[in-house]
């Protein structure tokens, strides 16, 4: 089984000693090669770097270094948003559309047959994607 990590899970892992116990336990039980990121997760973290940089330059530099390390670690496991994924997203949850980033991440997981690992189950469950909430396992 392979997994697509949502931003909230990746961000939680950065907390190291303060990381949620359920997330830490789940992450330690999974093979790294089964874990994937979306380019959108990288973009959301990058946005965080920019926002933090407005008030805390050192904090932004620290987050930037962590993001670069994450990009190196997942170098061959960062999935793009393709035209096929956009088409899939366009047909998801037509009655109650998903926010674009959430919907595109869900569509990426669906397209690649991945389980989406997120805390925000309610945001994506109506898309039909298989979801795992490691925070609930604490």
Phi, psi and omega per residue, in radians:
X1 nan 2.481 3.138
X2 -2.182 2.757 -2.950
X3 -2.342 2.547 2.995
X4 -1.893 2.107 -3.089
X5 -1.516 2.270 3.058
X6 -1.440 2.846 -3.081
X7 -1.000 -0.695 -3.083
X8 -1.144 -0.538 3.110
X9 -1.314 -0.785 3.120
X10 -1.058 -0.761 3.128
X11 -1.118 -0.652 3.115
X12 -1.112 -0.692 -3.133
X13 -1.104 -0.464 3.123
X14 -1.157 -0.394 -3.079
X15 -1.247 -0.206 3.126
X16 0.855 -1.779 -3.063
X17 -1.153 -0.397 -3.120
X18 -1.764 0.141 -3.138
X19 -1.143 2.479 3.080
X20 -0.906 2.356 -3.073
X21 -1.065 -0.696 3.133
X22 -1.132 -0.713 3.111
X23 -1.140 -0.805 -3.139
X24 -1.059 -0.774 -3.134
X25 -1.114 -0.812 -3.133
X26 -1.088 -0.834 -3.076
X27 -1.076 -0.673 -3.122
X28 -1.254 -0.315 -3.122
X29 -1.616 -0.094 -3.057
X30 -1.869 2.458 3.074
X31 -1.235 2.275 -3.126
X32 -0.921 -0.621 -3.094
X33 -1.206 -0.183 3.102
X34 -1.617 0.015 -3.059
X35 -1.864 2.322 -3.122
X36 -2.268 2.746 3.040
X37 -2.133 2.710 2.968
X38 -1.657 2.614 3.018
X39 -0.991 -0.474 3.139
X40 -1.184 -0.584 3.065
X41 -1.142 -0.768 3.077
X42 -1.027 -0.751 3.128
X43 -1.122 -0.706 3.120
X44 -1.142 -0.688 3.109
X45 -1.196 -0.692 3.090
X46 -1.040 -0.714 3.089
X47 -1.056 -0.699 3.080
X48 -1.056 -0.710 3.086
X49 -1.008 -0.834 -3.104
X50 -1.124 -0.757 -3.133
X51 -1.156 -0.761 3.117
X52 -1.122 -0.644 -3.132
X53 -1.061 -0.372 3.106
X54 -1.177 -0.461 -3.058
X55 -2.202 -0.275 -3.032
X56 -2.588 1.563 -3.065
X57 -1.105 -0.742 3.128
X58 -1.116 -0.742 3.109
X59 -1.078 -0.697 3.122
X60 -1.152 -0.697 3.108
X61 -1.109 -0.713 3.121
X62 -1.100 -0.794 3.121
X63 -1.142 -0.662 3.103
X64 -1.081 -0.776 3.103
X65 -1.081 -0.752 3.123
X66 -1.087 -0.748 3.131
X67 -1.094 -0.738 3.100
X68 -1.070 -0.717 3.085
X69 -1.107 -0.708 3.104
X70 -1.089 -0.760 3.116
X71 -1.087 -0.675 3.094
X72 -1.185 -0.776 -3.113
X73 -1.061 -0.711 -3.085
X74 -1.772 0.268 -3.010
X75 -0.696 -0.832 -3.093
X76 -1.719 0.164 -3.128
X77 -2.223 0.478 3.024
X78 -1.804 2.038 -3.008
X79 -1.625 2.363 3.112
X80 -1.399 2.895 2.960
X81 -1.670 1.952 -3.094
X82 -1.734 3.010 3.085
X83 -1.071 -0.630 3.115
X84 -1.122 -0.715 3.109
X85 -1.154 -0.691 3.097
X86 -1.109 -0.701 3.098
X87 -1.117 -0.751 3.112
X88 -1.082 -0.818 3.108
X89 -1.015 -0.694 -3.126
X90 -1.054 -0.428 -3.140
X91 -1.737 -0.015 -3.104
X92 -1.415 2.416 2.943
X93 0.807 0.960 -3.067
X94 -1.109 -0.578 -3.141
X95 -1.254 -0.642 3.117
X96 -2.334 1.438 -3.037
X97 -1.009 2.558 3.057
X98 -1.427 2.643 3.000
X99 -0.991 2.528 -3.041
X100 -0.893 -0.864 -3.104
X101 -1.141 -0.811 3.114
X102 -1.038 -0.763 -3.125
X103 -1.142 -0.718 3.130
X104 -1.216 -0.609 3.061
X105 -1.170 -0.768 3.096
X106 -1.074 -0.757 3.133
X107 -1.124 -0.618 3.085
X108 -1.093 -0.794 3.112
X109 -1.086 -0.790 3.128
X110 -1.057 -0.823 -3.096
X111 -1.031 -0.676 -3.079
X112 -1.676 0.020 -3.131
X113 1.188 0.595 -3.109
X114 -1.779 2.671 2.986
X115 -1.517 2.258 3.125
X116 -1.462 2.150 -3.141
X117 -1.755 1.954 -3.043
X118 -2.675 2.734 2.996
X119 -1.488 -0.446 -3.028
X120 -1.584 1.058 -3.100
X121 -1.004 -0.782 -3.089
X122 -1.066 -0.487 -3.124
X123 -1.198 -0.466 -2.986
X124 -2.213 -0.187 -3.012
X125 -1.072 -0.522 -3.138
X126 -1.269 -0.120 3.111
X127 -1.349 -0.319 -3.088
X128 1.618 -0.026 3.121
X129 -1.263 2.531 3.031
X130 -1.274 2.275 -3.027
X131 -2.145 2.487 3.029
X132 -2.251 2.248 3.109
X133 -1.921 1.730 -3.109
X134 -1.229 -0.316 3.101
X135 -1.190 -0.550 -3.124
X136 -1.260 -0.265 -3.089
X137 -1.516 0.044 -3.063
X138 -1.218 nan nan
